[in-house]
Amino acid sequence: MMRRMGSAPGWLLFGVIATAGCSTMSVHSTFNPSATFSQYRTYAWLPNTDKTRVADLMRGSPSEQRLQSNVDQALAAKGITQAPAGTQPDFLISYHVATQEKMDVTDWGYGFYGFGGPVDAYTYTQGTLILDFVDPKTQNAFWRGYASDIVGDAGANGAKLDEAVTKMMQKYPPSPQDVASATHH
């Protein structure tokens, strides 16, 4: 949620808020280029023990269930399934959530006789979701997806969670071109 701290004409403020309401989601992934992604066919979720998590994604919460369901569906579409109970999965999934207060300053750029024009400052909360895929044999992450966006109301956050998982999972597994590029750097 953005909070206004400065002052500007109403029509200018509307334009800034409308722009801020546009999708600002940033989605990236990193991976171990020496990993053999085809060997990872079954998985299990690690219990989330992150003490700094957003309350909305507490263990067993509807949001956590939504996150896991979205990842489960995306992996199933790729032929990757949850390991049956009592069997060793090929990889483990953990997630982390962090929030950070940010500030955006808009300089309207007009003024008179060398004096600057009005400046508006807005604070907002940026949330970041991180998914780690971990090899249980080495205990090292072989793939990480992360998405950041402005945190809004609960309804908007659910849609953003869906969008974040969809965009992250499009990056898994990395394309052969991405793997080849990473091994040559």
Secondary structure, 3 states (H helix, E strand, C coil): CCEECCCCCHHHHHHHHHHHCCCCCEEEEEECCCCCHHHCCEEEECCCCCCCCCHHHCCCCHHHHHHHHHHHHHHHHCCCEECCCCCCCCEEEEEEEEEEEEEEEEECCCCCCCCCCCEEEEEEEEEEEEEEEEECCCCEEEEEEEEEEECCCHHHHHHHHHHHHHHHHCCCCCCHHHHHHHHCC
